[in-house]
Amino acid sequence: MVKKFFKDKKFKKEAIRNIPLGKAATVSDVATAVAFLAAESSSMITGTSLLVDGGWTAK
């Protein structure tokens, strides 16, 4: 979703600077979270949001 915005090097640098882990999430990062939520190991997780944002919202 941010691919268009990340073409602007200044915007990308500022956005990455605001992510505590220092990188934007990849498709693989999101897919791993989705696979976890679809697995039996997450069967007791209900009614919550799983943020895959490198700590952006925790700042």
N, C-alpha and C positions, 0 to 999 in steps of 0.2 A: 504494500500500500504506500510505502514511503519512497519507492524507487524514483519516482518523478522528482520529489523534493531533494533526494540525496544527490541528484545531478548538480545541484548548487553546492559547491565545495565549502563555502562559508557556512551554509545552513547545516550541512552534514557534520562539520567539525564541532559546531555549537551543540548539536543534538547529542553526538557521541560524548562530548564533555559532560553532559548532564546525566549520563548513564553510569552508575557506580562501577559496573563490570567493564566499562570501556569499549563496548561493542554493541551493535544492534542485533536483535534476535534474527536468526536465520529460519528458513522454512523447516529445516531439520529440528531446530529448537522447539518450534511450535508442534511439529508432528510428534515429537517425543512426548510432549505433555498430553497431547490427544490420545496417544497410544496408552499412556499410563492411566488416564481417566477411563478408557475403554476396557482396561484389564481388571481381572478379579482382585488384584492387590489394592485397588482403590474403591472397593465395594462399600466401604463405610463412609466415604466422602459424599456429602449431600449438601445442596443449597449453598454453594460457595463459588467464588470466582478464583480461577487460577491465573495469576498474572505472570506472563512470560515476557518481562520487560527489562531484565538485567538490573532491577532495583530502582528504575526510574520513579515509580510511584511511592517507593519507600523513603525517598529523599525528603 
